Amino acid sequence: QVQLVESGGGLAQPGGSLRLSCVAAGIAFSRYYMAWYRQVPGQQRDLVAAITTFGGTHYADSVKGRFTISRDTAKKTAYLQMNNLKPGDTAVYYCNANPVDHSKYTEYWGQGTQVTVSS
């Protein structure tokens, strides 16, 4: 059974840090791009950061220099280190596994983890 299980969300103060984790069970992890999205109620789900199978990264302009995405193939886990958090980072964060070859594999989403940045 395929599962993307996120953890690490919670409440942080402005300027603080959180580290999100996404454990991917039941997929060929090395054949997937991994990404983090976030969504505020009533708004679309937006890409925050993505990492390729070879470690190349892409970030939304709003998080460049503050967030770092990484992956550990042996642990089948993707991470999002979030530093210097701002109230505008408050959202539900979703892990995404997007296959390199869509003809062989399926895209998956995690259930989401709430991140709240407030003093």
N, CA, C and O atoms as CSV, one atom per row, in Angstrom:
chain,resi,resn,atom,element,x,y,z
A,1,GLN,N,N,0.839,-1.199,0.000
A,1,GLN,CA,C,0.000,0.000,0.000
A,1,GLN,C,C,0.876,1.252,0.000
A,1,GLN,O,O,1.828,1.358,0.773
A,2,VAL,N,N,0.543,2.182,-0.865
A,2,VAL,CA,C,1.323,3.406,-0.975
A,2,VAL,C,C,0.858,4.424,0.056
A,2,VAL,O,O,-0.337,4.668,0.217
A,3,GLN,N,N,1.812,5.003,0.740
A,3,GLN,CA,C,1.506,6.061,1.701
A,3,GLN,C,C,2.617,7.101,1.688
A,3,GLN,O,O,3.801,6.764,1.674
A,4,LEU,N,N,2.221,8.358,1.693
A,4,LEU,CA,C,3.143,9.449,1.961
A,4,LEU,C,C,2.723,10.034,3.299
A,4,LEU,O,O,1.636,10.597,3.428
A,5,VAL,N,N,3.586,9.898,4.286
A,5,VAL,CA,C,3.231,10.316,5.634
A,5,VAL,C,C,4.088,11.505,6.034
A,5,VAL,O,O,5.305,11.394,6.185
A,6,GLU,N,N,3.423,12.655,6.205
A,6,GLU,CA,C,4.130,13.873,6.591
A,6,GLU,C,C,4.144,14.018,8.107
A,6,GLU,O,O,3.248,13.544,8.806
A,7,SER,N,N,5.172,14.679,8.589
A,7,SER,CA,C,5.261,15.017,10.007
A,7,SER,C,C,6.132,16.255,10.152
A,7,SER,O,O,6.816,16.669,9.217
A,8,GLY,N,N,6.091,16.839,11.350
A,8,GLY,CA,C,6.956,17.972,11.640
A,8,GLY,C,C,6.275,19.325,11.628
A,8,GLY,O,O,6.894,20.336,11.960
A,9,GLY,N,N,5.018,19.355,11.253
A,9,GLY,CA,C,4.305,20.620,11.282
A,9,GLY,C,C,3.994,21.041,12.701
A,9,GLY,O,O,4.232,20.296,13.652
A,10,GLY,N,N,3.460,22.244,12.835
A,10,GLY,CA,C,3.105,22.739,14.149
A,10,GLY,C,C,3.128,24.251,14.186
A,10,GLY,O,O,3.008,24.928,13.165
A,11,LEU,N,N,3.285,24.756,15.394
A,11,LEU,CA,C,3.296,26.202,15.627
A,11,LEU,C,C,4.725,26.692,15.787
A,11,LEU,O,O,5.506,26.100,16.532
A,12,ALA,N,N,5.067,27.757,15.101
A,12,ALA,CA,C,6.378,28.370,15.226
A,12,ALA,C,C,6.219,29.879,15.304
A,12,ALA,O,O,5.261,30.443,14.774
A,13,GLN,N,N,7.149,30.513,15.957
A,13,GLN,CA,C,7.145,31.970,16.028
A,13,GLN,C,C,7.821,32.548,14.782
A,13,GLN,O,O,8.657,31.887,14.165
A,14,PRO,N,N,7.469,33.754,14.419
A,14,PRO,CA,C,8.187,34.400,13.307
A,14,PRO,C,C,9.686,34.387,13.563
A,14,PRO,O,O,10.149,34.695,14.661
A,15,GLY,N,N,10.433,34.024,12.527
A,15,GLY,CA,C,11.874,33.889,12.670
A,15,GLY,C,C,12.316,32.513,13.104
A,15,GLY,O,O,13.509,32.211,13.107
A,16,GLY,N,N,11.367,31.680,13.469
A,16,GLY,CA,C,11.693,30.339,13.932
A,16,GLY,C,C,11.862,29.352,12.795
A,16,GLY,O,O,11.831,29.718,11.620
A,17,SER,N,N,12.042,28.093,13.165
A,17,SER,CA,C,12.296,27.032,12.186
A,17,SER,C,C,11.423,25.815,12.462
A,17,SER,O,O,11.029,25.544,13.597
A,18,LEU,N,N,11.138,25.101,11.395
A,18,LEU,CA,C,10.495,23.797,11.464
A,18,LEU,C,C,11.100,22.922,10.386
A,18,LEU,O,O,11.588,23.415,9.369
A,19,ARG,N,N,11.064,21.623,10.616
A,19,ARG,CA,C,11.534,20.677,9.608
A,19,ARG,C,C,10.427,19.671,9.335
A,19,ARG,O,O,10.010,18.931,10.226
A,20,LEU,N,N,9.959,19.653,8.105
A,20,LEU,CA,C,8.947,18.698,7.693
A,20,LEU,C,C,9.609,17.451,7.121
A,20,LEU,O,O,10.647,17.526,6.463
A,21,SER,N,N,8.994,16.307,7.384
A,21,SER,CA,C,9.466,15.040,6.823
A,21,SER,C,C,8.318,14.366,6.086
A,21,SER,O,O,7.152,14.504,6.457
A,22,CYS,N,N,8.670,13.641,5.043
A,22,CYS,CA,C,7.686,12.888,4.269
A,22,CYS,C,C,8.261,11.513,3.995
A,22,CYS,O,O,9.183,11.362,3.193
A,23,VAL,N,N,7.713,10.514,4.667
A,23,VAL,CA,C,8.161,9.141,4.457
A,23,VAL,C,C,7.280,8.501,3.393
A,23,VAL,O,O,6.055,8.476,3.513
A,24,ALA,N,N,7.917,7.987,2.357
A,24,ALA,CA,C,7.193,7.404,1.232
A,24,ALA,C,C,7.266,5.889,1.306
A,24,ALA,O,O,8.327,5.303,1.093
A,25,ALA,N,N,6.148,5.259,1.605
A,25,ALA,CA,C,6.095,3.802,1.689
A,25,ALA,C,C,5.407,3.237,0.461
A,25,ALA,O,O,4.398,3.771,0.000
A,26,GLY,N,N,5.962,2.151,-0.066
A,26,GLY,CA,C,5.298,1.449,-1.156
A,26,GLY,C,C,5.533,1.989,-2.543
A,26,GLY,O,O,4.834,1.604,-3.480
A,27,ILE,N,N,6.516,2.887,-2.702
A,27,ILE,CA,C,6.812,3.395,-4.045
A,27,ILE,C,C,8.292,3.193,-4.349
A,27,ILE,O,O,9.108,3.029,-3.443
A,28,ALA,N,N,8.623,3.207,-5.639
A,28,ALA,CA,C,10.020,3.156,-6.063
A,28,ALA,C,C,10.587,4.564,-5.929
A,28,ALA,O,O,10.643,5.315,-6.902
A,29,PHE,N,N,11.001,4.909,-4.737
A,29,PHE,CA,C,11.331,6.283,-4.367
A,29,PHE,C,C,12.325,6.921,-5.320
A,29,PHE,O,O,12.191,8.099,-5.652
A,30,SER,N,N,13.305,6.175,-5.759
A,30,SER,CA,C,14.352,6.742,-6.617
A,30,SER,C,C,13.838,7.106,-8.001
A,30,SER,O,O,14.545,7.763,-8.765
A,31,ARG,N,N,12.630,6.696,-8.336
A,31,ARG,CA,C,12.033,7.001,-9.628
A,31,ARG,C,C,11.012,8.133,-9.542
A,31,ARG,O,O,10.219,8.335,-10.462
A,32,TYR,N,N,11.035,8.852,-8.452
A,32,TYR,CA,C,10.087,9.944,-8.247
A,32,TYR,C,C,10.789,11.263,-7.954
A,32,TYR,O,O,11.750,11.320,-7.188
A,33,TYR,N,N,10.276,12.338,-8.594
A,33,TYR,CA,C,10.574,13.658,-8.111
A,33,TYR,C,C,9.754,13.850,-6.834
A,33,TYR,O,O,8.629,13.361,-6.730
A,34,MET,N,N,10.318,14.555,-5.881
A,34,MET,CA,C,9.595,14.850,-4.654
A,34,MET,C,C,9.412,16.358,-4.527
A,34,MET,O,O,10.271,17.141,-4.932
A,35,ALA,N,N,8.288,16.741,-3.962
A,35,ALA,CA,C,8.000,18.172,-3.851
A,35,ALA,C,C,7.146,18.445,-2.628
A,35,ALA,O,O,6.492,17.557,-2.082
A,36,TRP,N,N,7.175,19.687,-2.223
A,36,TRP,CA,C,6.291,20.183,-1.162
A,36,TRP,C,C,5.436,21.297,-1.754
A,36,TRP,O,O,5.932,22.192,-2.439
A,37,TYR,N,N,4.156,21.218,-1.476
A,37,TYR,CA,C,3.197,22.244,-1.835
A,37,TYR,C,C,2.571,22.782,-0.557
A,37,TYR,O,O,2.668,22.166,0.504
A,38,ARG,N,N,1.937,23.921,-0.669
A,38,ARG,CA,C,1.181,24.443,0.476
A,38,ARG,C,C,-0.106,25.076,-0.009
A,38,ARG,O,O,-0.220,25.541,-1.143
A,39,GLN,N,N,-1.074,25.074,0.903
A,39,GLN,CA,C,-2.396,25.590,0.550
A,39,GLN,C,C,-3.022,26.290,1.733
A,39,GLN,O,O,-3.037,25.780,2.854
A,40,VAL,N,N,-3.538,27.469,1.455
A,40,VAL,CA,C,-4.305,28.243,2.430
A,40,VAL,C,C,-5.771,28.067,2.072
A,40,VAL,O,O,-6.104,28.041,0.887
A,41,PRO,N,N,-6.659,27.945,3.052
A,41,PRO,CA,C,-8.092,27.769,2.744
A,41,PRO,C,C,-8.601,28.807,1.751
A,41,PRO,O,O,-8.371,30.006,1.908
A,42,GLY,N,N,-9.298,28.321,0.726
A,42,GLY,CA,C,-9.865,29.212,-0.270
A,42,GLY,C,C,-8.927,29.590,-1.390
A,42,GLY,O,O,-9.304,30.315,-2.311
A,43,GLN,N,N,-7.682,29.092,-1.311
A,43,GLN,CA,C,-6.709,29.406,-2.347
A,43,GLN,C,C,-6.188,28.124,-2.996
A,43,GLN,O,O,-6.394,27.026,-2.479
A,44,GLN,N,N,-5.518,28.279,-4.126
A,44,GLN,CA,C,-4.980,27.112,-4.817
A,44,GLN,C,C,-3.769,26.568,-4.081
A,44,GLN,O,O,-3.144,27.250,-3.269
A,45,ARG,N,N,-3.458,25.319,-4.391
A,45,ARG,CA,C,-2.281,24.682,-3.832
A,45,ARG,C,C,-1.065,25.108,-4.652
A,45,ARG,O,O,-1.040,24.939,-5.871
A,46,ASP,N,N,-0.078,25.649,-3.989
A,46,ASP,CA,C,1.085,26.206,-4.676
A,46,ASP,C,C,2.345,25.398,-4.394
A,46,ASP,O,O,2.531,24.875,-3.295
A,47,LEU,N,N,3.199,25.304,-5.396
A,47,LEU,CA,C,4.484,24.637,-5.237
A,47,LEU,C,C,5.400,25.474,-4.349
A,47,LEU,O,O,5.548,26.679,-4.550
A,48,VAL,N,N,6.009,24.818,-3.371
A,48,VAL,CA,C,6.970,25.479,-2.488
A,48,VAL,C,C,8.393,25.136,-2.913
A,48,VAL,O,O,9.233,26.018,-3.092
A,49,ALA,N,N,8.650,23.834,-3.073
A,49,ALA,CA,C,9.995,23.381,-3.430
A,49,ALA,C,C,9.898,21.995,-4.047
A,49,ALA,O,O,8.993,21.220,-3.737
A,50,ALA,N,N,10.849,21.700,-4.924
A,50,ALA,CA,C,10.888,20.393,-5.572
A,50,ALA,C,C,12.332,19.931,-5.688
A,50,ALA,O,O,13.264,20.734,-5.731
A,51,ILE,N,N,12.490,18.600,-5.738
A,51,ILE,CA,C,13.827,18.030,-5.873
A,51,ILE,C,C,13.759,16.870,-6.852
A,51,ILE,O,O,12.859,16.033,-6.783
A,52,THR,N,N,14.722,16.832,-7.762
A,52,THR,CA,C,14.735,15.767,-8.756
A,52,THR,C,C,15.357,14.500,-8.179
A,52,THR,O,O,15.814,14.475,-7.036
A,53,THR,N,N,15.362,13.463,-8.987
A,53,THR,CA,C,15.939,12.204,-8.534
A,53,THR,C,C,17.449,12.325,-8.331
A,53,THR,O,O,18.041,11.538,-7.593
A,54,PHE,N,N,18.070,13.305,-8.981
A,54,PHE,CA,C,19.514,13.503,-8.852
A,54,PHE,C,C,19.874,14.631,-7.894
A,54,PHE,O,O,21.046,14.977,-7.751
A,55,GLY,N,N,18.864,15.206,-7.237
A,55,GLY,CA,C,19.138,16.223,-6.234
A,55,GLY,C,C,19.049,17.661,-6.706
A,55,GLY,O,O,19.323,18.580,-5.933
A,56,GLY,N,N,18.675,17.874,-7.947
A,56,GLY,CA,C,18.454,19.229,-8.397
A,56,GLY,C,C,17.236,19.820,-7.716
A,56,GLY,O,O,16.252,19.117,-7.486
A,57,THR,N,N,17.288,21.090,-7.393
A,57,THR,CA,C,16.209,21.696,-6.616
A,57,THR,C,C,15.611,22.918,-7.302
A,57,THR,O,O,16.242,23.572,-8.133
A,58,HIS,N,N,14.377,23.197,-6.923
A,58,HIS,CA,C,13.665,24.384,-7.408
A,58,HIS,C,C,12.847,24.925,-6.251
A,58,HIS,O,O,12.253,24.163,-5.488
A,59,TYR,N,N,12.817,26.248,-6.124
A,59,TYR,CA,C,12.086,26.878,-5.031
A,59,TYR,C,C,11.185,27.989,-5.544
A,59,TYR,O,O,11.500,28.666,-6.522
A,60,ALA,N,N,10.066,28.161,-4.870
A,60,ALA,CA,C,9.236,29.337,-5.115
A,60,ALA,C,C,10.014,30.562,-4.664
A,60,ALA,O,O,10.777,30.501,-3.699
A,61,ASP,N,N,9.822,31.669,-5.360
A,61,ASP,CA,C,10.566,32.885,-5.025
A,61,ASP,C,C,10.358,33.297,-3.567
A,61,ASP,O,O,11.265,33.833,-2.932
A,62,SER,N,N,9.177,33.046,-3.053
A,62,SER,CA,C,8.843,33.498,-1.701
A,62,SER,C,C,9.613,32.768,-0.607
A,62,SER,O,O,9.664,33.240,0.529
A,63,VAL,N,N,10.217,31.617,-0.933
A,63,VAL,CA,C,10.919,30.846,0.095
A,63,VAL,C,C,12.408,30.701,-0.183
A,63,VAL,O,O,13.133,30.129,0.631
A,64,LYS,N,N,12.872,31.205,-1.313
A,64,LYS,CA,C,14.300,31.098,-1.650
A,64,LYS,C,C,15.157,31.716,-0.557
A,64,LYS,O,O,14.893,32.821,-0.081
A,65,GLY,N,N,16.188,30.976,-0.174
A,65,GLY,CA,C,17.088,31.463,0.858
A,65,GLY,C,C,16.632,31.148,2.271
A,65,GLY,O,O,17.390,31.332,3.222
A,66,ARG,N,N,15.406,30.677,2.418
A,66,ARG,CA,C,14.877,30.353,3.745
A,66,ARG,C,C,14.563,28.865,3.898
A,66,ARG,O,O,14.746,28.296,4.974
A,67,PHE,N,N,14.093,28.241,2.821
A,67,PHE,CA,C,13.700,26.838,2.866
A,67,PHE,C,C,14.707,25.996,2.087
A,67,PHE,O,O,15.297,26.457,1.110
A,68,THR,N,N,14.893,24.759,2.534
A,68,THR,CA,C,15.766,23.821,1.843
A,68,THR,C,C,15.083,22.472,1.730
A,68,THR,O,O,14.660,21.896,2.733
A,69,ILE,N,N,14.976,21.973,0.516
A,69,ILE,CA,C,14.408,20.645,0.299
A,69,ILE,C,C,15.552,19.653,0.112
A,69,ILE,O,O,16.577,19.973,-0.490
A,70,SER,N,N,15.361,18.451,0.637
A,70,SER,CA,C,16.361,17.404,0.487
A,70,SER,C,C,15.652,16.052,0.467
A,70,SER,O,O,14.458,15.953,0.751
A,71,ARG,N,N,16.412,15.020,0.127
A,71,ARG,CA,C,15.857,13.684,0.093
A,71,ARG,C,C,16.910,12.675,0.523
A,71,ARG,O,O,18.104,12.867,0.297
A,72,ASP,N,N,16.449,11.602,1.144
A,72,ASP,CA,C,17.302,10.503,1.574
A,72,ASP,C,C,16.729,9.238,0.951
A,72,ASP,O,O,15.718,8.710,1.415
A,73,THR,N,N,17.382,8.756,-0.102
A,73,THR,CA,C,16.848,7.609,-0.827
A,73,THR,C,C,16.791,6.361,0.037
A,73,THR,O,O,15.836,5.589,-0.043
A,74,ALA,N,N,17.810,6.160,0.863
A,74,ALA,CA,C,17.842,4.964,1.711
A,74,ALA,C,C,16.667,4.935,2.683
A,74,ALA,O,O,16.133,3.870,2.993
A,75,LYS,N,N,16.270,6.111,3.157
A,75,LYS,CA,C,15.157,6.193,4.105
A,75,LYS,C,C,13.834,6.465,3.412
A,75,LYS,O,O,12.791,6.523,4.063
A,76,LYS,N,N,13.869,6.634,2.090
A,76,LYS,CA,C,12.657,6.956,1.333
A,76,LYS,C,C,11.941,8.153,1.947
A,76,LYS,O,O,10.727,8.136,2.148
A,77,THR,N,N,12.697,9.162,2.230
A,77,THR,CA,C,12.155,10.319,2.940
A,77,THR,C,C,12.583,11.613,2.256
A,77,THR,O,O,13.730,11.766,1.835
A,78,ALA,N,N,11.648,12.523,2.158
A,78,ALA,CA,C,11.930,13.874,1.700
A,78,ALA,C,C,11.757,14.830,2.871
A,78,ALA,O,O,10.929,14.611,3.754
A,79,TYR,N,N,12.551,15.890,2.861
A,79,TYR,CA,C,12.528,16.843,3.963
A,79,TYR,C,C,12.326,18.255,3.429
A,79,TYR,O,O,12.657,18.565,2.285
A,80,LEU,N,N,11.775,19.095,4.292
A,80,LEU,CA,C,11.720,20.523,3.998
A,80,LEU,C,C,12.144,21.259,5.263
A,80,LEU,O,O,11.391,21.339,6.234
A,81,GLN,N,N,13.349,21.790,5.235
A,81,GLN,CA,C,13.842,22.604,6.344
A,81,GLN,C,C,13.379,24.034,6.114
A,81,GLN,O,O,13.691,24.642,5.090
A,82,MET,N,N,12.644,24.557,7.061
A,82,MET,CA,C,12.078,25.901,6.938
A,82,MET,C,C,12.663,26.799,8.017
A,82,MET,O,O,12.434,26.585,9.207
A,83,ASN,N,N,13.414,27.794,7.597
A,83,ASN,CA,C,14.042,28.739,8.521
A,83,ASN,C,C,13.474,30.130,8.317
A,83,ASN,O,O,12.862,30.427,7.291
A,84,ASN,N,N,13.686,30.969,9.306
A,84,ASN,CA,C,13.203,32.353,9.235
A,84,ASN,C,C,11.738,32.410,8.799
A,84,ASN,O,O,11.368,33.139,7.877
A,85,LEU,N,N,10.944,31.642,9.471
A,85,LEU,CA,C,9.532,31.537,9.102
A,85,LEU,C,C,8.811,32.861,9.274
A,85,LEU,O,O,9.120,33.654,10.164
A,86,LYS,N,N,7.839,33.077,8.396
A,86,LYS,CA,C,7.041,34.298,8.404
A,86,LYS,C,C,5.564,33.929,8.538
A,86,LYS,O,O,5.170,32.820,8.180
A,87,PRO,N,N,4.750,34.844,9.049
A,87,PRO,CA,C,3.311,34.543,9.143
A,87,PRO,C,C,2.707,34.120,7.806
A,87,PRO,O,O,1.774,33.318,7.772
A,88,GLY,N,N,3.227,34.646,6.724
A,88,GLY,CA,C,2.743,34.292,5.396
A,88,GLY,C,C,3.041,32.864,4.995
A,88,GLY,O,O,2.523,32.387,3.985
A,89,ASP,N,N,3.872,32.168,5.770
A,89,ASP,CA,C,4.152,30.754,5.500
A,89,ASP,C,C,3.085,29.843,6.091
A,89,ASP,O,O,3.097,28.636,5.849
A,90,THR,N,N,2.168,30.408,6.859
A,90,THR,CA,C,1.103,29.612,7.454
A,90,THR,C,C,0.246,28.971,6.378
A,90,THR,O,O,-0.296,29.655,5.510
A,91,ALA,N,N,0.129,27.657,6.442
A,91,ALA,CA,C,-0.619,26.901,5.436
A,91,ALA,C,C,-0.599,25.425,5.816
A,91,ALA,O,O,0.097,25.017,6.745
A,92,VAL,N,N,-1.366,24.644,5.089
A,92,VAL,CA,C,-1.223,23.186,5.149
A,92,VAL,C,C,-0.198,22.798,4.091
A,92,VAL,O,O,-0.319,23.179,2.927
A,93,TYR,N,N,0.802,22.046,4.500
A,93,TYR,CA,C,1.882,21.638,3.611
A,93,TYR,C,C,1.666,20.186,3.191
A,93,TYR,O,O,1.424,19.307,4.018
A,94,TYR,N,N,1.760,19.965,1.895
A,94,TYR,CA,C,1.522,18.641,1.322
A,94,TYR,C,C,2.783,18.111,0.644
A,94,TYR,O,O,3.467,18.837,-0.077
A,95,CYS,N,N,3.072,16.860,0.880
A,95,CYS,CA,C,4.158,16.169,0.191
A,95,CYS,C,C,3.598,15.583,-1.113
A,95,CYS,O,O,2.476,15.079,-1.157
A,96,ASN,N,N,4.405,15.664,-2.157
A,96,ASN,CA,C,3.999,15.154,-3.471
A,96,ASN,C,C,5.106,14.277,-4.048
A,96,ASN,O,O,6.284,14.635,-4.022
A,97,ALA,N,N,4.702,13.130,-4.563
A,97,ALA,CA,C,5.626,12.235,-5.265
A,97,ALA,C,C,5.171,12.152,-6.722
A,97,ALA,O,O,4.101,11.622,-7.022
A,98,ASN,N,N,5.985,12.675,-7.603
A,98,ASN,CA,C,5.635,12.766,-9.028
A,98,ASN,C,C,6.591,11.880,-9.836
A,98,ASN,O,O,7.794,12.142,-9.854
A,99,PRO,N,N,6.085,10.846,-10.497
A,99,PRO,CA,C,6.995,9.910,-11.155
A,99,PRO,C,C,7.686,10.513,-12.374
A,99,PRO,O,O,7.107,11.324,-13.097
A,100,VAL,N,N,8.917,10.106,-12.584
A,100,VAL,CA,C,9.647,10.523,-13.774
A,100,VAL,C,C,8.951,9.960,-15.018
A,100,VAL,O,O,8.855,10.637,-16.042
A,101,ASP,N,N,8.468,8.721,-14.922
A,101,ASP,CA,C,7.805,8.054,-16.034
A,101,ASP,C,C,6.338,7.809,-15.670
A,101,ASP,O,O,6.014,6.853,-14.966
A,102,HIS,N,N,5.471,8.674,-16.154
A,102,HIS,CA,C,4.042,8.552,-15.824
A,102,HIS,C,C,3.394,7.337,-16.476
A,102,HIS,O,O,2.289,6.949,-16.096
A,103,SER,N,N,4.067,6.734,-17.452
A,103,SER,CA,C,3.476,5.556,-18.090
A,103,SER,C,C,3.623,4.318,-17.220
A,103,SER,O,O,2.936,3.317,-17.424
A,104,LYS,N,N,4.537,4.394,-16.233
A,104,LYS,CA,C,4.786,3.243,-15.375
A,104,LYS,C,C,4.323,3.448,-13.940
A,104,LYS,O,O,3.981,2.488,-13.250
A,105,TYR,N,N,4.313,4.690,-13.496
A,105,TYR,CA,C,4.039,4.952,-12.085
A,105,TYR,C,C,2.991,6.047,-11.944
A,105,TYR,O,O,2.708,6.798,-12.877
A,106,THR,N,N,2.421,6.109,-10.728
A,106,THR,CA,C,1.328,7.033,-10.402
A,106,THR,C,C,1.820,8.136,-9.475
A,106,THR,O,O,2.716,7.928,-8.656
A,107,GLU,N,N,1.224,9.304,-9.618
A,107,GLU,CA,C,1.524,10.411,-8.719
A,107,GLU,C,C,0.768,10.228,-7.399
A,107,GLU,O,O,-0.357,9.729,-7.377
A,108,TYR,N,N,1.410,10.641,-6.303
A,108,TYR,CA,C,0.786,10.506,-4.981
A,108,TYR,C,C,0.921,11.798,-4.174
A,108,TYR,O,O,1.830,12.605,-4.372
A,109,TRP,N,N,-0.038,11.946,-3.249
A,109,TRP,CA,C,-0.043,13.082,-2.329
A,109,TRP,C,C,-0.136,12.587,-0.894
A,109,TRP,O,O,-0.757,11.561,-0.616
A,110,GLY,N,N,0.490,13.329,0.011
A,110,GLY,CA,C,0.309,13.064,1.423
A,110,GLY,C,C,-0.973,13.706,1.924
A,110,GLY,O,O,-1.693,14.366,1.175
A,111,GLN,N,N,-1.242,13.499,3.201
A,111,GLN,CA,C,-2.489,13.987,3.787
A,111,GLN,C,C,-2.393,15.440,4.245
A,111,GLN,O,O,-3.410,16.070,4.538
A,112,GLY,N,N,-1.194,15.962,4.304
A,112,GLY,CA,C,-1.007,17.356,4.695
A,112,GLY,C,C,-0.658,17.509,6.160
A,112,GLY,O,O,-1.100,16.730,7.005
A,113,THR,N,N,0.141,18.524,6.450
A,113,THR,CA,C,0.485,18.850,7.828
A,113,THR,C,C,0.399,20.373,7.995
A,113,THR,O,O,0.890,21.138,7.164
A,114,GLN,N,N,-0.231,20.782,9.084
A,114,GLN,CA,C,-0.461,22.210,9.308
A,114,GLN,C,C,0.795,22.887,9.841
A,114,GLN,O,O,1.430,22.400,10.777
A,115,VAL,N,N,1.137,24.001,9.241
A,115,VAL,CA,C,2.202,24.867,9.735
A,115,VAL,C,C,1.584,26.225,10.045
A,115,VAL,O,O,0.977,26.853,9.178
A,116,THR,N,N,1.743,26.668,11.276
A,116,THR,CA,C,1.221,27.958,11.703
A,116,THR,C,C,2.360,28.793,12.256
A,116,THR,O,O,3.072,28.374,13.169
A,117,VAL,N,N,2.520,29.981,11.691
A,117,VAL,CA,C,3.570,30.889,12.144
A,117,VAL,C,C,2.903,32.110,12.780
A,117,VAL,O,O,2.258,32.912,12.105
A,118,SER,N,N,3.073,32.223,14.076
A,118,SER,CA,C,2.395,33.279,14.810
A,118,SER,C,C,3.123,33.552,16.110
A,118,SER,O,O,3.716,32.656,16.709
A,119,SER,N,N,3.068,34.805,16.537
A,119,SER,CA,C,3.655,35.158,17.830
A,119,SER,C,C,2.588,35.103,18.925
A,119,SER,O,O,2.885,35.368,20.090
